[in-house]
Amino acid sequence: MQLKFTNHAQIRIRERGLSIEHVKAAMLSPDSTKPGFEGAIEVKKKVSNKKEIVVLYKKDGFRDKKETYIIITAYYI
């Protein structure tokens, strides 16, 4: 699985102090998945007793040979 981050996602991850490992964990084994806006997918993963991460992403349709996902944004709830 290859992850690409939009500029927005990179900025928000830094600002929010998110762990890239938490983003990857949510992508690899989400606790829940639901459709997001404009074809995006939203996944949630509990990463500690007090933290749950939400990741919004799209599949990169131009590179079908690899599992490439474009991370749009992420945040803890």
VEXDREN-2710 file (C-alpha; in Angstrom, 1 decimal):
% VEXDREN-2710
k/r/px/py/pz
1/MET/0.0/0.0/0.0
2/GLN/1.4/3.4/-1.0
3/LEU/0.0/6.5/0.6
4/LYS/0.2/10.0/-1.0
5/PHE/-0.7/13.0/1.0
6/THR/-2.3/16.1/-0.4
7/ASN/-0.8/19.5/0.6
8/HIS/-3.9/20.0/2.8
9/ALA/-3.4/16.7/4.6
10/GLN/0.3/17.4/5.2
11/ILE/-0.4/20.7/6.8
12/ARG/-3.3/19.4/8.9
13/ILE/-1.2/16.4/10.1
14/ARG/1.6/18.7/11.3
15/GLU/-0.8/21.2/12.8
16/ARG/-2.8/18.5/14.6
17/GLY/0.2/16.5/15.8
18/LEU/-1.0/13.3/14.1
19/SER/1.0/10.2/14.0
20/ILE/1.7/8.8/10.5
21/GLU/1.6/5.4/12.0
22/HIS/-1.9/6.0/13.2
23/VAL/-2.9/7.1/9.7
24/LYS/-1.4/3.9/8.3
25/ALA/-3.1/1.7/11.0
26/ALA/-6.5/3.2/10.1
27/MET/-5.9/2.5/6.4
28/LEU/-4.8/-1.1/7.0
29/SER/-7.4/-2.2/9.5
30/PRO/-10.2/0.4/10.1
31/ASP/-12.7/-0.2/12.8
32/SER/-15.3/1.4/10.5
33/THR/-15.6/2.5/6.9
34/LYS/-18.2/4.7/5.2
35/PRO/-18.6/6.8/2.0
36/GLY/-17.3/10.3/2.2
37/PHE/-18.0/13.3/-0.1
38/GLU/-17.4/13.1/-3.9
39/GLY/-16.3/9.5/-3.9
40/ALA/-14.0/9.7/-1.0
41/ILE/-13.9/7.0/1.8
42/GLU/-13.8/7.8/5.5
43/VAL/-12.2/5.3/7.9
44/LYS/-12.0/5.4/11.7
45/LYS/-9.6/3.5/14.0
46/LYS/-9.3/3.6/17.8
47/VAL/-5.6/4.1/18.4
48/SER/-5.6/4.4/22.2
49/ASN/-8.0/4.5/25.2
50/LYS/-8.6/8.2/24.5
51/LYS/-7.9/8.7/20.8
52/GLU/-9.7/7.7/17.6
53/ILE/-8.4/8.8/14.2
54/VAL/-10.5/9.6/11.2
55/VAL/-8.9/9.5/7.7
56/LEU/-10.5/10.6/4.5
57/TYR/-9.0/9.3/1.3
58/LYS/-9.5/8.4/-2.3
59/LYS/-8.1/5.6/-4.4
60/ASP/-5.7/6.8/-7.0
61/GLY/-7.4/5.6/-10.2
62/PHE/-4.5/6.4/-12.5
63/ARG/-2.1/3.8/-11.0
64/ASP/-4.2/0.6/-11.0
65/LYS/-1.2/-1.7/-10.7
66/LYS/-0.3/-0.5/-7.2
67/GLU/-2.5/0.1/-4.2
68/THR/-2.1/3.9/-4.1
69/TYR/-4.3/6.0/-1.8
70/ILE/-4.5/9.8/-1.7
71/ILE/-5.0/11.0/1.9
72/ILE/-7.2/14.1/1.9
73/THR/-7.3/14.9/5.6
74/ALA/-7.0/13.2/9.0
75/TYR/-7.9/14.2/12.5
76/TYR/-8.3/12.8/16.0
77/ILE/-11.8/12.7/17.7
END
